[in-house]
Amino acid sequence: MKRQQQKGPTQRQLRVAEEIRHVLSGIFTRNDFRDPDLADAKITVTEVRISPDMKNATAFVARLGRSDVDRLLPALKRAAPYLRSLIAPMLKMRAIPALSFQPDATLEYAMKIDALMHQPEVMRDLEKPAEPTP
């Protein structure tokens, strides 16, 4: 039996995920949460990935100017049903996907790589060698 190749997300998955990201971003901008852990948190939704069956959506979140988004994950998990009820009327779908949240570490990773690239040892290796004269 042949193994199926791993395919990327479909256009519909990408479109729905982006719509969910947009709606969640708007909700987090309004910041009207009763939960004290979320009441004053500045949360950015960087990406949403949706499962092929459209039943589960994972939102990748970060905090502006801070790296302690892990502290908010339990509060976001508690708020997921509430957030799902807020996005339901805004999406034109029969079934609204269940939401889960993951920290987005891409910005931290990019800053780490940038710092590594600017180390003297690396800078020396990146410099162009002198062209030999004929």
Number of C-alpha atoms within 10 A of each C-alpha: 3 4 5 6 6 6 6 9 14 11 9 12 19 15 13 21 23 17 16 28 23 16 19 21 17 13 16 19 13 10 15 11 16 9 12 9 14 18 12 12 16 16 20 20 22 18 17 24 19 24 13 13 8 17 12 15 22 19 23 19 24 25 18 12 7 10 14 12 19 15 11 19 18 12 14 20 15 11 17 16 13 13 19 16 11 14 18 16 10 11 14 10 11 7 10 18 21 15 21 17 19 19 19 20 13 12 12 13 11 11 11 11 11 11 10 13 14 12 10 10 10 11 11 11 10 11 8 7 8 6 6 5 4 3
